Amino acid sequence: MMDDRDKTDGHGDSGQPDVSDAELSGRLRGLGSALDKVQAERQAEKKASAGADRASSSAGMALAFRLGAEFVAGVLVGAGLGWAIDRFLGVAPWGMIVFILLGFGAGIVNMMRAAGEFGRKGPPQGGA
């Protein structure tokens, strides 16, 4: 038994028509011009969105710094109050421990409030 693969040597009839070099060059030029057109469109879109990206990035960084400051301030105020209570009442280290934890909680609440997540409701609940 002879297989179809044995009959062809790779140079014979492969089922596809022969294409001339001129036709291939024409196709290549057409694809090149289409690619140049798409690249030009992408460059234009990139330039148009660059200004919006910078504004968005700087607003995000400002929010991140604000959230960090809110959290650190809460913890530091709690630590300061705890130290003062420990010093004046002589209950060290319990005042510091309690007020650092309260400052941590206040910092989290302030961060959520600053981010606008505190008053929001969750996703709609319900089934189909």
N, C-alpha and C positions, 0 to 999 in steps of 0.2 A: 504494500500500500504506500502510495506516495502522498505526502501532505502538500497543501497549497503553498506552504512556506518554502518548500523545497523547489518549487517551480520558478519562483521569482528570485532574482539576484539583487534586488534593490534598485536596478537601473531600468527595469522594464515598466510595463503598464501598472501604475499604482492606483488607478481609478480616478485620478485628478488630472484635469487638463494642464497642458504645458502653458506656463505664463512667461511672457517675454520680459526681458530686462527693462524695457521702456515702460511697460505697464507696472512693474514692481516699483520703479523709480517714481512714477506718478503717484502711486499709492503712498509711498514713503513721504513724498512732499506734502500730500494732502493730510496725512496723519501729523506731520511736523507742524503744519500751519494750525491744525485743530488744537494740538497740544499748546502751541504758543498762545492761542486765543484763550484757552482755559487758564493758563498760568497768569495771563494779564488780568483776567477777571478775578482770580484769587488774590493777586497783589492789590487790586483796587479795593476788594472787600477787607483785606487785612489792614490797609491804611485807614479805611473808614472806621473800623472798629477799634483802632489803636487808642484813640482819644477816650472812648468809653471804657476801655479796659484800665487805663491809667486812673481815671476817676474812681472806678469801682475798687481798684486795688488800694488807693490811698484812703478811701472811706473805710475799707475793711481793716486796714492797719490802725486807723484812728480808733475804731471800735474795739479792736483787740487791746490797745494800750489803755483805753478807758476801763475795760472790763478787768484788766490786771490791776490797775490802780484801785478800783472799787474793792477788789478782794483783799489786796495787801493792806489797804486802809482799815478794813474791818478787823483783820487779825491784829494789826498793831494797836488799834484803839482798845480792843479786848485785852491785849497783853498789858497795856499801860494801866488800865483800870484794875486788872488783877494784881499787878505789882503794888499799886497804891493801897488796895484793900489789904494785901498781905503785910505791907509795911505798917499801916496804921492800926490794924486789928490784931496783928500777930498770929495769923492763921496759915502761915506759909506751909506748903506750896498750894494749898487748896484754892485760894482766891485766883491765883495765876492760872491754874488748870481749868477752873470753871469758866473764867472770863475769856481765856483763849478759845475754848470751845464755843462760847457764845459769839465771840468775834468771828470765828470761822463761819458759823451759821449766818451771821449778819452779812458777812462778805458774800456768801453764796446768794442770799436774797437780793442784795444790792446789785450783784452781777446779773441776775435774772431780770430784775427791774430795768436795768440799763439796757439790756439786750431786747427788751420788749416781750419777753416770754412769760412774765409773771401773770399778767391779766388775761392771757389767751386761753381759750378753751381747747380741749383736745380734739382729735379728729372725730367726725360724726360717728356715733354708735348706732348700730342697727343692722338688721339682717334682711336678706331678701326673702 
